[in-house]
Amino acid sequence: MDKAEAIIAALGGADNIDEIEPCATRLRTVVSDADLVNEAGLKAAGAFGVMRSGNVVQVVVGPEADTIASDIEDLLD
């Protein structure tokens, strides 16, 4: 499983992701159900950190955020 697929799975699956966009070193996501987010899974997928506020989850992935977000968007389409 590649990094984008692992992040999708850890965010609760494709159906749980309402929005995703890159921002410098982070993936800013909005999920339907925050309880489905697996922080340990995100870190295992290569995230340096995870910040949560309600249904907004920011996944710190470093300078490859744009590439990962693009890969995730391709998989979600």
DAVEN-V975443 format. One record per backbone hydrogen bond with DSSP energy under -1.0 kcal/mol. CO is the residue of the C=O (numbers start at 1). NH is the residue of the N-H. E is the energy in kcal/mol with one decimal. If there is no record, write none. Layout:
CO | NH | E
CO | NH | E
//
This chain:
2 | 6 | -2.5
3 | 7 | -2.3
4 | 8 | -2.3
5 | 9 | -2.4
6 | 10 | -2.3
7 | 11 | -1.7
8 | 13 | -2.5
9 | 12 | -1.5
10 | 38 | -3.4
13 | 16 | -1.4
14 | 17 | -1.0
16 | 32 | -2.6
19 | 30 | -2.3
21 | 28 | -3.2
23 | 25 | -1.0
23 | 26 | -2.2
25 | 61 | -2.2
25 | 62 | -1.9
26 | 23 | -2.6
27 | 59 | -2.5
28 | 21 | -2.0
29 | 57 | -2.4
30 | 18 | -2.9
30 | 19 | -1.7
33 | 36 | -1.7
34 | 37 | -1.3
38 | 42 | -2.0
39 | 43 | -2.3
40 | 44 | -2.2
41 | 45 | -1.4
42 | 47 | -2.3
43 | 46 | -1.3
49 | 60 | -2.6
51 | 58 | -3.2
53 | 56 | -2.0
55 | 31 | -2.7
56 | 53 | -2.4
57 | 29 | -2.5
58 | 51 | -2.6
59 | 27 | -2.3
60 | 48 | -3.3
62 | 65 | -1.4
64 | 68 | -2.6
65 | 69 | -2.8
66 | 70 | -2.1
67 | 71 | -2.4
68 | 72 | -2.7
69 | 73 | -2.6
70 | 74 | -2.2
71 | 75 | -1.9
72 | 76 | -2.1
73 | 77 | -1.4
//
